Amino acid sequence: MDIARMPEFEHWEDKLQLKQSVLNERLYLQGLKDGMQLANAFAAPSLLSD
């Protein structure tokens, strides 16, 4: 019995790959958002340095 050739395993593997890709996309977008906020904070004039 080859578990890698079972349809249930293939379906589970496809769902896992989809979940991982969604998670990676969310992490990427969150990192992009955080990076933009950081760049904006460095580019904006500081109110504390006045």
C-alpha positions as CSV (number, residue, x, y, z in Angstrom):
1,M,0.0,0.0,0.0
2,D,1.6,3.2,-1.2
3,I,0.1,6.1,0.9
4,A,1.5,8.7,-1.5
5,R,-0.8,7.4,-4.3
6,M,-4.0,7.4,-2.3
7,P,-6.6,10.1,-3.4
8,E,-7.3,11.1,0.2
9,F,-3.6,11.8,0.8
10,E,-3.4,13.8,-2.5
11,H,-6.4,15.8,-1.4
12,W,-4.9,16.4,2.1
13,E,-1.6,17.4,0.5
14,D,-3.3,19.9,-1.9
15,K,-5.2,21.5,1.1
16,L,-1.9,21.7,3.0
17,Q,-0.1,23.4,0.2
18,L,-3.0,25.9,-0.3
19,K,-3.0,26.7,3.5
20,Q,0.8,27.2,3.4
21,S,0.6,29.5,0.4
22,V,-2.1,31.6,2.0
23,L,-0.1,31.9,5.2
24,N,3.1,32.8,3.2
25,E,1.1,35.5,1.3
26,R,-0.3,36.9,4.6
27,L,3.2,37.0,6.1
28,Y,4.6,38.7,3.0
29,L,1.9,41.4,3.0
30,Q,2.3,42.0,6.7
31,G,6.0,42.4,6.3
32,L,5.4,44.8,3.4
33,K,3.0,46.8,5.5
34,D,5.5,46.9,8.4
35,G,8.3,47.9,6.1
36,M,6.3,50.8,4.7
37,Q,5.4,52.0,8.1
38,L,9.1,51.8,9.2
39,A,10.2,53.7,6.1
40,N,7.6,56.3,6.6
41,A,8.6,56.7,10.2
42,F,12.2,57.3,9.2
43,A,11.3,59.7,6.4
44,A,8.8,61.8,8.4
45,P,10.2,64.7,10.5
46,S,10.3,63.8,14.1
47,L,8.2,65.8,16.5
48,L,10.6,64.9,19.4
49,S,13.6,66.6,17.8
50,D,12.1,70.1,17.7
